[in-house]
């Protein structure tokens, strides 16, 4: 039963603007004790009613604004807590974690200010949470209106009258007399700075909605109070709450998995380059409108050459497309011959066009290369084909991994061919867990299992327990989605190669990291203004993940994560995970270009990368469009993994000998496929 709530913790103010003049601000108070009517002590060109109702730990707030004459207004609401601001950690899903202190001062963080408010479409759920560390209590606000429409703003700073109606408001937190407070309102504003481009803060912005005489706006939020034993547990609780309230549903199927792979395979066919000693798929630094191949070969992170080679090899063999398979085989052959450094590392990035090759290497790209190679070798072995030269190369590379591993189990982020360390931070460590677990299953070498266990110890104590997921991506130094996603996937792989109590422990850690990773994925569809291409195309953001604090766009980075969610749902009995997996699987196929609909991309099958869903751009075009340069190599690889949900299961089951997880391997039961160049 809902009952009237006390107004003691609430405060409101309204800004009234006359075009061409600065706005005037008015503090609002109840007309009389217990009244829902707010006034400013003088006549205003509008009336405001604030109703609040409480049930259990939830307070529902409904604001109704009615114009007495044409008016331009901006409304702000404050919910004060008793938490000391300096004791608190803050949360805005997909954008703000703790105090964003992993981020540089050029991005939103406490380096710039201790009070932040942002437009709702920056966030994977229109929510802000405040966590009081001494008490373990938290308070959060969630926008509960339907948010179907946006309007263009003529400027991105200062006071701005919107070109039309928007449903977007703002949310955030504020230091009010040394106490933490939730701040939210309508229409949107950003303070103390707006974030308009990678590492580019702009002055604050406040927008104004127009109401004609007699016109009304109705706005609603819910404030939740609760307790949890950690910041991470609060994130998990608020994700579940947001999921239940926003109720994201899978989209209508645009492509079957077979049809989607058929489209994506055109990337393999059209991006193949054989002009240099290394053969590769050109997938880095391409023009979005005309993605002609160039001379850059990149093993992991962005280009994903070796994983795409395996995908093309498997698909070309299964569909009897001889040219696809031949080209894929030539990629593997060329990397076996020319793809390693004198020290035994993979040549990560080679720009044949500019004759440049960096001499700094990364644990992430090296790991992704080994991952792809072991996937290829296990597939081959399952059909009775072995590649001893490749096995020897990989063992040499894995020996380098073992030398790189630090005393605490972490791996340095960047290093040189002689293994001297350039960047010692351990945020990329979980990317190494995957190939180490795979190498143990494939080679049955206990040293790889021990190294994988040591990474798990580091991940548990330094990253997962601390909820400190950072710097897994290589083009940013900040809190990012991929760190938590990789941590969850790493623990999934550890559970695959262990059993009993150890396996249950890794499963628990996997669930914890996955719950955090999910906070980056959109639970709602942000609105677009007419003329913003993505909105005109009917694009839905639900199921897509924001990237990082620095790179504030959505993309299709998922790889095995949907399969991890399905496994966790079954193992832990959490139906929300499988439901969210279904949303992700349906949503991430939306923008694959085909002959019938190119979605603003220059070639069929080249899935877009930088999908700009809020007022931020990577350098060009802004909300509703893509950046002019993109890297389809990794987007195709990610979607291919999404469309291959049994791949991890098949890898571990293809091991010939008994694994500790209790699965026995052996060759596949069907006959070997006909494959060219055998």
C-alpha positions in Angstrom: 0.0 0.0 0.0 1.4 3.4 -1.0 1.2 6.1 1.6 2.1 9.8 1.4 5.8 10.4 2.0 7.5 13.1 4.1 8.9 16.0 2.1 11.7 16.6 4.5 14.5 15.1 2.4 13.3 16.7 -0.9 14.1 20.1 -2.4 13.2 21.6 -5.7 14.1 24.6 -7.8 13.0 25.9 -11.2 14.7 28.0 -13.8 12.6 30.3 -15.9 14.1 31.6 -19.1 13.0 34.4 -21.4 14.7 34.0 -24.9 17.6 36.3 -25.1 18.0 36.7 -21.4 19.7 34.7 -18.6 17.3 32.5 -16.7 16.0 33.3 -13.2 16.1 30.6 -10.5 13.4 30.1 -7.9 13.5 27.7 -4.9 10.3 25.9 -4.5 8.5 25.1 -1.2 5.2 23.4 -0.4 2.3 25.9 -0.4 1.4 24.8 3.1 2.4 21.9 5.4 1.5 18.6 3.7 0.5 20.3 0.4 1.6 18.9 -2.9 1.5 22.3 -4.5 4.9 24.0 -4.8 5.4 27.7 -5.1 8.2 30.2 -5.2 6.9 33.0 -3.0 5.9 34.9 -6.1 3.7 34.4 -9.2 5.2 32.1 -11.8 3.9 31.5 -15.4 3.3 27.8 -14.4 2.0 25.7 -11.6 3.9 22.7 -10.1 2.5 19.8 -8.1 4.8 17.3 -6.4 3.3 14.2 -5.1 5.4 11.6 -3.2 4.3 8.2 -2.0 6.2 5.6 0.0 6.0 1.8 0.1 8.7 -0.1 1.9 12.0 1.2 0.8 10.7 2.9 -2.3 9.5 6.5 -2.6 7.7 7.4 -5.8 7.8 11.0 -6.9 5.4 12.5 -9.5 5.8 16.0 -10.7 3.1 17.7 -12.8 3.9 21.1 -14.5 1.1 23.1 -16.1 1.7 26.3 -18.0 -0.4 29.4 -17.4 1.2 31.0 -20.4 4.0 30.2 -22.8 7.0 29.4 -20.6 10.6 28.1 -21.0 11.6 26.2 -17.9 14.1 23.8 -16.3 13.2 21.8 -13.2 15.7 20.4 -10.7 14.9 18.1 -7.8 17.2 17.1 -4.9 16.9 14.2 -2.5 19.2 14.6 0.5 20.8 11.7 2.3 22.4 11.6 5.7 25.6 10.1 4.2 28.8 12.1 4.6 29.8 13.0 1.0 33.4 12.1 1.6 32.5 8.6 2.7 30.5 7.8 -0.4 31.1 6.0 -3.7 28.9 6.8 -6.7 27.3 4.9 -9.5 25.8 5.8 -12.8 25.6 2.6 -14.9 27.8 2.5 -18.0 29.4 5.8 -17.2 30.4 6.3 -13.5 31.9 3.9 -11.0 33.2 4.8 -7.6 34.7 8.2 -8.2 36.0 7.6 -11.8 39.5 8.1 -10.4 40.9 5.6 -12.9 39.9 8.1 -15.6 42.1 11.0 -16.6 41.2 14.6 -15.7 40.1 15.2 -19.3 37.2 12.8 -18.7 34.4 13.0 -16.1 35.8 12.2 -12.7 36.5 13.5 -9.2 39.7 15.0 -10.7 37.4 17.8 -11.9 34.6 17.9 -9.4 32.8 16.0 -6.6 29.3 16.6 -7.9 28.2 15.4 -11.4 24.9 15.3 -13.3 24.5 14.0 -16.8 21.8 13.5 -19.5 20.0 10.2 -19.1 21.0 8.7 -22.4 24.6 8.5 -21.3 23.6 5.7 -18.9 22.6 2.1 -19.5 19.8 2.7 -17.1 18.6 6.2 -16.2 19.7 5.8 -12.6 22.1 7.2 -10.0 23.2 5.4 -6.9 25.1 6.6 -3.8 26.9 4.0 -1.6 27.9 4.9 2.0 30.9 2.8 2.8 30.8 3.1 6.6 27.2 1.9 7.0 26.8 -0.2 3.9 23.6 1.7 3.0 22.7 3.0 -0.4 20.2 5.3 -2.0 19.3 5.4 -5.7 17.0 7.2 -8.1 15.5 5.7 -11.2 13.5 7.6 -13.9 10.3 5.7 -14.4 8.7 7.5 -17.4 8.5 6.3 -20.9 11.4 8.0 -22.8 10.5 7.9 -26.5 11.6 11.2 -28.0 14.5 13.6 -28.3 15.1 17.0 -29.7 18.1 18.8 -31.2 20.0 21.3 -29.2 21.6 24.2 -31.0 24.5 24.5 -28.6 26.4 22.1 -26.3 27.1 24.5 -23.5 25.4 27.3 -21.6 21.6 27.8 -21.5 19.9 26.2 -24.5 16.3 26.2 -25.5 15.5 22.9 -27.2 14.2 22.8 -30.8 11.3 20.6 -29.7 10.0 18.1 -27.1 12.5 15.7 -25.5 11.7 13.1 -22.9 15.3 13.1 -21.7 16.0 14.4 -18.2 19.2 14.3 -16.1 20.4 12.4 -13.1 23.5 12.6 -10.8 24.8 13.3 -7.4 25.8 16.5 -5.5 27.7 17.5 -2.4 25.2 19.5 -0.4 26.7 20.9 2.8 29.1 17.9 3.0 26.2 15.5 2.6 25.6 13.4 -0.4 22.4 14.1 -2.4 20.7 12.7 -5.5 19.9 15.3 -8.0 17.6 14.8 -11.0 15.2 16.7 -13.1 14.0 17.8 -16.5 14.9 18.6 -19.3 18.5 17.4 -19.4 21.6 19.3 -18.1 25.2 18.4 -17.5 27.5 19.9 -14.8 30.1 20.8 -13.7 31.2 20.0 -17.3 29.7 18.4 -20.3 31.5 15.6 -22.1 31.4 16.1 -25.9 34.3 14.2 -27.3 37.0 11.7 -26.3 39.0 13.5 -23.6 37.2 16.8 -24.2 35.2 18.4 -21.4 33.0 21.4 -22.3 31.4 24.0 -20.1 28.2 22.9 -18.3 24.9 22.9 -20.2 21.3 23.5 -19.1 18.4 23.0 -21.5 14.9 24.4 -21.4 11.6 22.9 -22.4 8.8 25.0 -23.8 5.2 24.8 -22.7 2.3 26.6 -24.4 -0.5 28.0 -22.3 -2.5 25.1 -20.8 0.1 22.5 -21.8 1.2 20.0 -19.1 4.2 17.8 -18.4 4.1 14.8 -16.1 7.4 13.4 -14.8 8.1 10.5 -12.4 11.0 8.9 -10.6 11.4 6.3 -7.8 14.0 6.7 -5.0 15.2 3.4 -3.4 17.0 2.8 -0.2 18.8 -0.4 0.8 21.9 -2.0 2.2 24.6 -4.2 0.8 27.9 -5.5 2.1 29.9 -4.0 -0.8 29.8 -1.5 -3.6 29.8 -4.4 -6.1 26.8 -5.9 -4.3 25.0 -2.6 -4.6 25.7 -2.6 -8.4 24.3 -6.1 -8.7 21.1 -5.2 -6.7 20.5 -2.0 -8.6 21.0 -3.9 -11.9 18.4 -6.5 -10.9 16.0 -3.7 -9.8 16.5 -1.8 -13.0 16.1 -4.9 -15.1 12.8 -5.7 -13.4 11.4 -2.1 -13.7 12.6 -1.4 -17.3 11.7 -4.9 -18.5 13.8 -5.1 -21.6 12.5 -7.6 -24.1 14.2 -9.3 -27.1 13.7 -7.6 -30.4 12.0 -9.3 -33.3 14.5 -11.5 -35.1 16.0 -9.7 -38.1 18.3 -12.5 -39.1 18.6 -16.1 -38.3 22.1 -17.1 -37.2 22.7 -18.7 -40.6 21.6 -15.6 -42.4 23.7 -13.4 -40.2 26.8 -15.5 -40.7 26.2 -15.4 -44.5 26.2 -11.6 -44.4 29.2 -11.4 -42.1 31.2 -13.8 -44.2 31.2 -11.2 -47.0 33.7 -9.3 -44.7 36.1 -12.3 -45.0 35.8 -12.3 -48.7 36.1 -8.6 -49.4 38.7 -7.7 -46.7 41.3 -10.3 -47.5 44.8 -8.9 -48.3 47.5 -11.0 -49.9 49.9 -8.2 -51.1 52.4 -8.7 -48.2 54.3 -11.5 -46.5 51.6 -11.5 -43.8 48.2 -12.4 -45.2 45.3 -10.8 -43.3 41.8 -9.4 -43.2 41.9 -5.6 -43.3 39.8 -4.4 -40.4 41.5 -1.4 -38.9 41.3 2.3 -39.7 38.8 1.9 -42.5 36.4 4.6 -43.8 32.9 3.8 -42.7 31.4 4.9 -46.0 34.1 3.3 -48.1 35.9 0.5 -46.2 38.5 -0.4 -48.8 41.2 -2.6 -47.5 44.5 -1.1 -46.3 47.9 -2.4 -45.3 47.3 -2.8 -41.5 47.4 -6.3 -40.0 46.4 -6.5 -36.3 46.3 -9.8 -34.4 43.9 -8.9 -31.5 42.1 -6.1 -29.8 40.7 -4.4 -32.9 41.8 -6.3 -36.1 41.3 -9.8 -34.7 43.0 -11.3 -37.8 43.6 -14.7 -36.4 40.2 -15.2 -34.9 38.6 -14.1 -38.2 40.9 -16.5 -40.0 39.5 -19.4 -37.9 36.0 -18.2 -38.5 36.5 -18.0 -42.2 38.3 -21.4 -42.2 35.5 -23.1 -40.3 32.7 -21.4 -42.3 34.4 -21.9 -45.6 34.9 -25.6 -44.9 31.4 -26.2 -43.6 29.7 -24.4 -46.5 32.3 -25.7 -49.1 33.4 -22.2 -50.1 36.9 -23.1 -51.2 38.2 -19.6 -51.6 37.2 -18.5 -48.1 38.9 -21.6 -46.7 42.0 -21.2 -48.9 42.5 -17.6 -47.9 42.0 -18.4 -44.2 44.6 -21.2 -44.5 47.0 -18.7 -46.1 46.6 -16.4 -43.2 47.6 -19.1 -40.7 50.5 -20.2 -42.9 51.8 -16.7 -43.3 51.7 -16.0 -39.6 53.5 -19.3 -38.8 56.3 -18.2 -41.1 56.4 -14.4 -40.6 54.1 -13.6 -37.7 56.5 -13.8 -34.7 59.2 -11.5 -33.2 62.7 -12.7 -32.6 61.7 -13.1 -28.9 58.8 -15.4 -29.8 55.9 -13.0 -29.4 53.2 -12.4 -32.0 53.7 -9.4 -34.2 50.7 -7.6 -33.0 50.3 -4.6 -35.4 52.1 -4.3 -38.7 51.3 -1.3 -41.0 52.8 -2.3 -44.3 51.4 0.8 -45.9 53.4 3.1 -43.7 56.2 0.6 -43.0 55.6 0.9 -39.3 55.6 -1.7 -36.6 55.4 -0.8 -32.9 58.0 -2.3 -30.6 55.7 -2.4 -27.6 53.4 -5.4 -27.1 50.3 -6.1 -25.0 49.1 -9.0 -22.9 45.7 -8.5 -24.4 46.6 -8.8 -28.1 49.0 -11.6 -27.4 46.3 -13.4 -25.4 43.7 -12.9 -28.1 46.1 -14.3 -30.7 46.9 -17.4 -28.6 43.1 -17.8 -28.0 42.4 -17.9 -31.7 45.3 -20.3 -32.5 44.3 -22.8 -29.8 40.7 -22.6 -31.0 42.0 -23.4 -34.5 44.2 -26.2 -33.4 41.5 -27.9 -31.2 39.1 -27.7 -34.1 41.7 -29.3 -36.4 42.6 -32.0 -33.9 38.9 -32.9 -33.5 39.0 -33.9 -37.2 42.3 -35.8 -36.8 44.6 -33.1 -38.1 47.5 -31.9 -36.1 49.9 -29.0 -36.7 53.1 -29.7 -34.8 54.9 -26.5 -36.0 52.0 -24.4 -34.6 52.0 -26.3 -31.3 55.7 -25.6 -30.9 55.2 -21.9 -31.7 52.4 -21.6 -29.2 54.4 -23.3 -26.5 57.3 -20.9 -27.0 54.9 -18.0 -26.7 53.2 -19.4 -23.6 56.7 -19.8 -22.0 57.0 -16.1 -22.5 53.7 -15.6 -20.8 55.0 -17.6 -17.8 58.1 -15.3 -17.6 55.9 -12.2 -17.8 53.6 -13.2 -15.0 54.2 -11.1 -11.9 54.5 -12.3 -8.3 50.9 -11.4 -7.5 49.6 -13.4 -10.5 49.0 -10.3 -12.7 50.3 -9.6 -16.1 51.7 -6.3 -17.2 49.6 -4.4 -19.6 52.4 -3.6 -22.1 56.0 -4.8 -22.6 58.8 -5.1 -25.1 60.1 -8.1 -27.0 62.8 -8.6 -24.3 59.9 -8.7 -21.7 61.0 -5.4 -20.2 57.8 -3.8 -18.8 56.4 -0.6 -20.2 53.0 -0.6 -18.3 52.8 -2.7 -15.2 49.1 -2.2 -14.4 47.2 -5.4 -14.2 43.9 -4.4 -15.6 44.4 -6.6 -18.7 45.2 -9.7 -16.7 41.9 -11.6 -17.3 42.6 -11.6 -21.0 45.5 -14.0 -20.3 43.4 -16.3 -18.2 41.5 -17.6 -21.2 44.5 -18.9 -23.3 46.2 -20.3 -20.2 43.1 -22.3 -19.3 42.8 -23.4 -22.9 46.5 -24.3 -23.1 46.1 -26.5 -20.0 43.1 -28.3 -21.5 44.9 -28.7 -24.9 48.4 -29.5 -23.8 47.7 -31.0 -20.4 50.6 -29.1 -19.0 50.2 -28.3 -15.2 52.3 -25.1 -15.5 49.6 -23.5 -17.5 46.9 -24.5 -14.9 49.1 -23.1 -12.1 49.6 -19.8 -14.0 45.8 -19.6 -14.7 45.1 -20.2 -11.0 47.5 -17.4 -10.1 45.7 -15.0 -12.4 42.4 -16.0 -10.7 43.8 -15.1 -7.3 44.9 -11.7 -8.6 41.5 -11.1 -10.2 39.6 -12.1 -7.1 41.5 -9.8 -4.7 42.6 -6.9 -6.9 39.7 -6.6 -9.3 36.5 -8.5 -8.5 36.4 -8.0 -4.8 37.5 -4.4 -5.1 35.0 -3.8 -8.0 37.9 -2.1 -9.7 37.5 -3.0 -13.4 39.9 -0.8 -15.4 42.2 -0.4 -18.4 41.5 -3.7 -20.1 41.0 -1.8 -23.4 44.2 -0.5 -25.0 43.0 2.9 -26.3 41.9 4.3 -22.9 43.1 4.5 -19.3 39.9 4.4 -17.3 37.0 2.3 -16.0 35.8 0.1 -18.9 33.3 -2.6 -19.8 35.8 -5.0 -21.2 37.7 -5.4 -17.9 34.6 -6.7 -16.1 33.5 -8.7 -19.1 36.9 -10.3 -19.4 37.0 -11.0 -15.7 33.6 -12.8 -15.9 34.8 -14.8 -18.9 38.1 -15.7 -17.2 36.3 -17.2 -14.3 34.0 -19.1 -16.6 37.0 -20.6 -18.2 38.5 -21.5 -14.8 35.3 -23.2 -13.9 35.6 -25.3 -17.1 39.0 -26.7 -16.1 38.3 -27.4 -12.4 35.8 -29.2 -10.3 34.3 -29.4 -6.8 34.7 -26.6 -4.4 37.3 -24.8 -6.6 34.8 -24.8 -9.5 32.0 -23.5 -7.3 34.3 -20.7 -6.1 35.1 -19.7 -9.7 31.4 -19.8 -10.5 30.7 -17.4 -7.7 33.4 -15.0 -8.9 32.1 -15.3 -12.4 28.6 -14.4 -11.3 29.9 -11.4 -9.4 32.0 -10.1 -12.3 29.1 -10.8 -14.8 26.7 -8.8 -12.6 29.1 -5.9 -12.8 29.7 -6.3 -16.5 25.9 -6.2 -17.1 25.8 -2.7 -15.7 27.4 -1.5 -18.9 24.7 -3.0 -21.1 21.6 -0.9 -22.0 18.3 -1.9 -20.4 16.3 0.7 -22.4 16.1 2.3 -25.8 17.5 5.9 -25.8 15.5 8.3 -28.0 16.8 10.0 -31.0 15.7 13.3 -32.6 14.3 13.3 -36.2 17.2 13.5 -38.6 19.6 11.5 -36.5 20.2 8.5 -38.7 20.1 5.8 -36.1 16.7 6.9 -34.8 15.3 7.2 -38.4 16.5 3.6 -38.9 14.6 2.4 -35.8 17.7 1.4 -33.9 17.2 0.1 -30.4 20.0 0.5 -27.8 18.8 -2.2 -25.4 21.3 -5.0 -25.3 24.2 -2.9 -26.6 27.1 -2.0 -24.2 28.6 1.3 -23.4 32.4 1.2 -23.9 34.2 3.1 -21.2 34.3 6.4 -19.3 36.6 7.8 -22.0 34.8 6.3 -25.0 31.1 7.1 -24.4 29.5 5.2 -27.3 27.8 1.8 -27.6 29.2 -1.2 -29.5 28.8 -5.0 -30.0 31.6 -6.1 -27.8 30.2 -9.4 -26.4 32.1 -12.4 -27.8 31.4 -15.3 -25.4 29.6 -13.2 -22.7 26.1 -14.1 -23.8 27.1 -17.8 -23.5 28.5 -17.0 -20.0 25.2 -15.5 -19.0 23.3 -18.5 -20.3 25.6 -20.8 -18.3 25.3 -18.7 -15.2 21.5 -18.6 -15.5 21.4 -22.4 -15.6 24.1 -23.0 -13.0 23.0 -20.3 -10.5 19.3 -20.3 -11.2 19.2 -16.6 -12.2 16.6 -16.2 -15.0 17.4 -12.5 -15.5 20.8 -13.5 -17.0 19.3 -15.7 -19.7 16.6 -13.1 -20.5 19.3 -10.5 -20.9 21.3 -12.8 -23.1 18.3 -13.1 -25.3 18.0 -9.3 -25.5 21.7 -9.1 -26.4 21.5 -11.8 -29.0 18.5 -10.2 -30.7 19.7 -6.6 -30.5 23.3 -6.8 -31.6 22.3 -8.0 -35.1 20.4 -4.9 -35.9 23.0 -3.0 -37.9 24.6 -5.7 -40.0 24.5 -4.1 -43.5 22.9 -6.1 -46.3 22.0 -5.3 -49.9 18.5 -4.4 -48.8 19.6 -2.0 -46.0 23.1 -0.8 -45.7 22.6 1.2 -42.4 25.0 3.9 -43.5 27.9 1.4 -44.0 29.9 1.1 -47.3 29.9 -2.7 -47.6 27.7 -5.6 -46.9 28.7 -7.5 -43.7 30.9 -4.8 -42.3 29.3 -4.3 -38.9 29.7 -0.7 -37.5 31.9 0.0 -34.5 31.5 3.4 -33.0 27.7 3.7 -32.6 27.2 7.2 -31.2 24.0 7.1 -29.1 24.3 10.3 -26.9 25.8 13.8 -27.3 29.3 12.6 -27.7 31.5 11.8 -30.7 34.7 10.0 -31.4 35.8 12.8 -33.6 33.0 13.1 -36.2 29.2 13.2 -36.7 27.8 12.9 -33.2 24.6 11.4 -31.7 22.7 9.2 -34.1 25.6 8.5 -36.4 28.9 6.6 -36.6 32.4 7.9 -36.5 33.9 8.3 -40.0 36.7 5.8 -39.2 35.9 2.3 -37.9 37.4 -1.2 -37.2 35.0 -3.9 -38.4 37.6 -6.6 -37.8 36.7 -7.0 -34.2 32.9 -6.3 -34.6 32.6 -9.2 -37.1 34.6 -11.4 -34.8 32.4 -10.5 -31.8 29.2 -11.2 -33.6 30.5 -14.5 -35.0 31.3 -15.6 -31.4 27.8 -14.5 -30.4 26.4 -16.6 -33.2 28.5 -19.6 -32.2 27.2 -20.3 -28.7 28.7 -23.8 -28.3 32.2 -22.8 -29.2 33.7 -22.9 -25.7 31.9 -26.2 -24.9 33.2 -27.7 -28.1 36.8 -26.6 -27.4 37.0 -28.2 -24.0 35.2 -31.3 -25.2 37.6 -31.7 -28.1 40.5 -32.3 -25.7 41.6 -35.9 -26.3 42.4 -36.7 -22.7 40.4 -36.5 -19.5 40.2 -33.0 -18.1 39.8 -32.2 -14.4 36.3 -30.9 -15.2 35.3 -34.5 -15.8 34.8 -34.2 -19.6 36.5 -36.7 -21.8 37.5 -35.6 -25.3 37.9 -37.5 -28.5 37.3 -36.9 -32.1 34.0 -35.6 -33.4 31.6 -38.3 -34.4 30.9 -37.0 -37.8 33.1 -37.6 -40.8 35.9 -35.0 -41.5 34.7 -32.2 -43.7 36.1 -31.8 -47.2 38.6 -29.0 -47.0 40.9 -27.6 -49.6 44.7 -27.5 -49.4 45.0 -30.4 -47.0 
